[in-house]
Amino acid sequence: MLWPRAGFTKGQAIDYYARIAEVFLPHLAGRALTRVRFPDGVEAQRFYEKRAPSHTPDWVSTAPIVMGREGELDFIVCDDRPTLIWLGQLAALELHPSLSLVEDFENPTVVVFDLDPGPPATIVECSKVGLRLRDMFSELGLECFPKTSGSKGLQVYLPLNGETSYDRTKAFARAVAQALEKAEPDLVVSRMAKTLRSGKVLVDWSQNDRAKTTVAVYSLRARERPTASTPLRWPEVEELADDGNPESVRFEAAEVLGRVERHGDLFAPVLELQQELPQT
């Protein structure tokens, strides 16, 4: 019973990952994967795991990557359904892939804006910031895509899928966050200090780093209920900003599967769309 308050078991988590695999795997494939494991359930102790464990089966793909002071780490690369199910069996419930492919690890394929609300702000305030990002990028001729974090906030992905660097994407994300803070000082903060965040939305630009990861779209989250990071349509974000109901975009495993049946993979363009950052 990994989600005891919801009565949601490990078997149900594995079943979800097996059924969501067709749309989930493309967002994991070829990427170094950090896992968050919950062997005794989401209310018990968790641990982060980067290095592939010693008992990793031979048929699971791995990739050695040098990670600064940590040295070379052998990361799991989840390229197929058996690997995804094996991770579920290990209670690796939260899956956090890198923003770059292992074959070109210095080249991020996307810029991520992690919108994190400081209470009493919620994902409603995040939706307003997300819409500002959408409009800002639209003026630059760029398209971006929203998803829930599956926890408290909203994340906006700006696909690139070309040649760039983390130095460039991180500087761009920081400049965007600072511009939003200047334009909306009562709503947005770009600095990490928690004392600045009450009632505001942190636009976390620092995630655009080779050493960091962001929770994968469709990954389950260790909340009270088995919610998942879920791609949204922009009209849904607009509606959220208007009606102010955070529950309207809080989706659990079964609901995510239903959305995929209706809409397909709303996040597929993040893997396919090629765009270039503006020159600064």
C-alpha positions in Angstrom: 0.0 0.0 0.0 2.2 2.8 -1.3 -0.4 5.6 -1.0 -2.2 4.5 2.2 -4.7 7.4 2.5 -5.8 6.7 -1.0 -5.7 2.9 -0.8 -3.4 2.8 -3.9 -1.0 -0.1 -4.1 2.3 -0.9 -5.7 0.5 -3.2 -8.1 -1.8 -0.3 -9.2 1.3 2.0 -9.7 2.9 -0.7 -11.9 -0.3 -1.1 -13.8 -0.5 2.6 -14.4 3.1 2.7 -15.7 2.5 -0.3 -18.0 -0.6 1.3 -19.5 0.8 4.8 -19.9 4.1 3.5 -21.3 3.3 4.2 -25.0 3.2 7.9 -24.4 5.5 8.1 -21.4 8.5 6.3 -22.8 9.4 8.8 -25.5 9.8 11.4 -22.8 12.3 9.2 -20.9 14.1 7.4 -23.7 17.8 8.3 -24.2 17.9 10.4 -21.0 19.8 9.9 -17.7 17.1 9.1 -15.1 17.2 10.2 -11.5 14.7 8.1 -9.5 12.9 8.9 -6.2 12.2 5.6 -4.4 9.5 5.0 -1.7 10.0 1.3 -0.6 7.7 1.8 2.4 5.2 4.2 0.7 4.9 7.9 0.1 4.4 8.7 3.8 7.6 7.0 4.8 11.3 7.7 4.1 12.3 8.4 0.5 15.6 8.4 -1.2 17.0 9.8 -4.4 19.0 7.5 -6.7 21.2 8.5 -9.6 23.6 5.6 -9.8 22.2 2.3 -11.2 22.0 -0.2 -8.3 24.3 -3.2 -8.3 21.3 -5.5 -8.9 20.4 -3.8 -12.2 19.5 -6.5 -14.7 21.7 -6.8 -17.8 18.8 -5.9 -20.1 18.3 -2.5 -18.5 20.2 0.3 -20.4 22.7 2.4 -18.5 24.9 5.3 -19.5 28.1 6.6 -17.7 28.1 10.3 -17.2 30.7 12.5 -15.3 28.8 14.6 -12.8 31.4 17.0 -11.3 32.6 16.2 -7.8 30.5 13.0 -7.8 32.7 11.6 -10.6 31.3 9.2 -13.2 27.9 7.8 -12.4 26.2 5.0 -14.3 22.6 6.2 -14.9 19.6 4.2 -15.7 18.1 5.0 -19.2 14.5 3.9 -19.5 14.0 3.0 -23.1 11.3 0.3 -22.9 8.2 -1.0 -21.0 10.1 -3.8 -19.1 12.5 -1.2 -17.6 9.6 1.0 -16.6 7.8 -1.9 -14.9 11.1 -2.9 -13.2 11.4 0.6 -11.8 7.9 0.4 -10.5 8.7 -2.9 -8.8 11.6 -1.0 -7.0 9.0 1.6 -5.9 10.8 4.2 -8.0 7.6 6.2 -8.2 8.9 9.6 -9.2 11.0 9.7 -12.4 13.1 12.7 -13.2 14.9 12.7 -16.6 17.7 15.1 -17.6 16.9 17.9 -20.0 19.5 16.5 -22.5 20.1 13.2 -24.2 22.9 11.0 -23.0 24.4 11.0 -26.5 24.8 14.8 -26.3 24.7 15.6 -22.7 25.9 19.2 -22.9 23.1 20.1 -25.2 19.6 20.6 -23.6 16.7 19.9 -25.8 14.3 22.2 -23.9 14.1 25.2 -21.6 12.0 24.6 -18.5 10.2 27.1 -16.3 9.2 25.6 -13.0 6.4 27.7 -11.5 6.3 27.1 -7.7 3.6 28.9 -5.6 4.4 30.3 -2.2 1.4 29.9 0.0 -1.3 31.2 0.1 -0.7 31.2 -3.7 -1.7 28.0 -5.6 -1.5 26.7 -9.1 -4.1 29.3 -10.0 -1.5 32.0 -9.6 0.9 29.8 -11.5 -1.5 29.6 -14.4 -1.5 33.4 -14.7 2.3 33.4 -14.9 2.1 30.5 -17.4 -0.1 32.6 -19.6 2.3 35.5 -19.4 5.1 33.1 -20.5 3.0 31.9 -23.4 2.2 35.4 -24.6 5.9 36.5 -24.2 7.1 33.6 -26.3 4.4 34.0 -28.9 5.6 37.5 -29.5 9.0 36.0 -30.2 7.5 33.5 -32.6 8.0 30.6 -30.1 5.6 28.0 -28.8 5.6 26.5 -25.3 3.6 23.8 -23.6 2.2 23.6 -20.0 1.9 20.6 -17.6 1.1 20.3 -14.0 3.9 19.3 -11.7 1.6 16.7 -10.2 2.3 18.5 -6.9 1.6 22.2 -6.2 2.8 24.0 -9.3 2.8 24.3 -13.1 5.7 23.8 -15.5 6.1 25.4 -18.9 8.4 23.7 -21.5 9.9 25.6 -24.4 11.2 23.0 -26.9 14.4 23.6 -28.8 15.6 20.3 -30.2 18.6 22.0 -31.9 22.2 23.0 -31.0 22.5 25.1 -27.8 24.1 24.9 -24.4 23.1 25.0 -20.7 24.9 28.3 -20.3 22.7 29.8 -23.0 19.4 28.2 -21.8 20.0 29.0 -18.2 20.9 32.6 -18.9 17.8 32.9 -21.1 15.5 31.4 -18.4 16.9 33.7 -15.8 16.4 36.8 -18.0 12.8 35.8 -18.6 12.2 35.2 -14.9 13.7 38.6 -14.0 11.6 40.3 -16.7 8.4 38.8 -15.4 9.4 39.8 -11.8 9.9 43.4 -13.0 6.6 43.5 -14.8 4.6 41.7 -12.1 6.3 42.3 -8.8 3.2 41.4 -6.7 2.9 38.1 -8.5 6.3 36.9 -9.5 9.7 36.3 -7.8 12.8 35.1 -9.5 15.0 34.8 -6.4 15.1 31.6 -4.4 14.9 33.0 -0.9 11.7 31.7 0.8 11.2 34.9 2.6 10.4 36.6 -0.7 7.9 34.0 -1.9 4.8 34.4 0.3 1.7 34.7 -2.0 3.9 34.8 -5.1 5.1 32.4 -7.8 8.7 31.5 -8.0 9.8 31.2 -11.6 12.6 28.7 -11.0 15.0 29.2 -13.9 17.8 27.3 -12.1 16.5 23.9 -13.2 18.1 24.5 -16.6 21.4 22.9 -15.5 23.2 19.7 -16.6 23.3 18.5 -13.0 19.5 19.0 -12.4 16.4 17.2 -13.5 12.7 18.0 -13.6 9.9 15.5 -13.0 8.8 13.8 -16.1 5.5 14.3 -17.7 3.2 11.4 -16.7 5.3 10.5 -13.7 3.4 9.7 -10.5 4.0 12.0 -7.5 4.4 11.2 -3.8 1.4 13.2 -2.6 -1.5 12.2 -0.4 -3.2 10.8 -3.5 -1.6 9.2 -6.6 -1.5 12.3 -8.8 0.7 12.5 -11.9 2.4 15.3 -13.8 -0.2 16.0 -16.6 0.0 17.9 -19.8 -2.6 20.6 -20.2 -4.1 22.5 -23.1 -3.8 26.3 -23.0 -7.6 26.7 -22.8 -7.5 24.7 -19.6 -4.9 27.0 -18.2 -7.0 30.0 -19.2 -10.0 28.5 -17.5 -8.0 27.7 -14.3 -6.8 31.4 -14.2 -10.5 32.5 -14.6 -12.3 30.2 -12.2 -9.6 29.8 -9.6 -10.3 26.1 -8.8 -7.0 24.3 -8.2 -8.8 20.9 -8.1 -9.8 21.3 -11.8 -6.2 20.3 -12.9 -5.3 17.8 -10.2 -5.4 14.5 -12.0 -4.8 11.0 -10.6 -3.5 8.0 -12.4 -6.8 6.7 -13.9 -7.8 10.3 -15.0 -4.5 10.7 -16.8 -5.0 7.5 -18.7 -8.5 8.7 -19.7 -7.1 12.0 -20.9 -4.5 10.2 -23.1 -7.3 8.1 -24.6 -9.2 11.3 -25.5 -6.4 13.7 -26.4 -3.3 11.5 -27.2 0.0 12.8 -26.0 -0.4 16.6 -25.6 3.3 16.9 -24.8 4.5 15.2 -28.0 5.5 18.5 -29.6 8.1 19.0 -26.8 10.1 16.2 -28.4 9.6 17.2 -32.0 9.3 21.0 -32.4 12.5 22.7 -33.4 12.9 26.3 -32.3 15.8 28.7 -31.7 16.3 31.0 -28.8 16.4 34.7 -29.7 19.9 36.3 -29.8 20.7 38.3 -26.7 
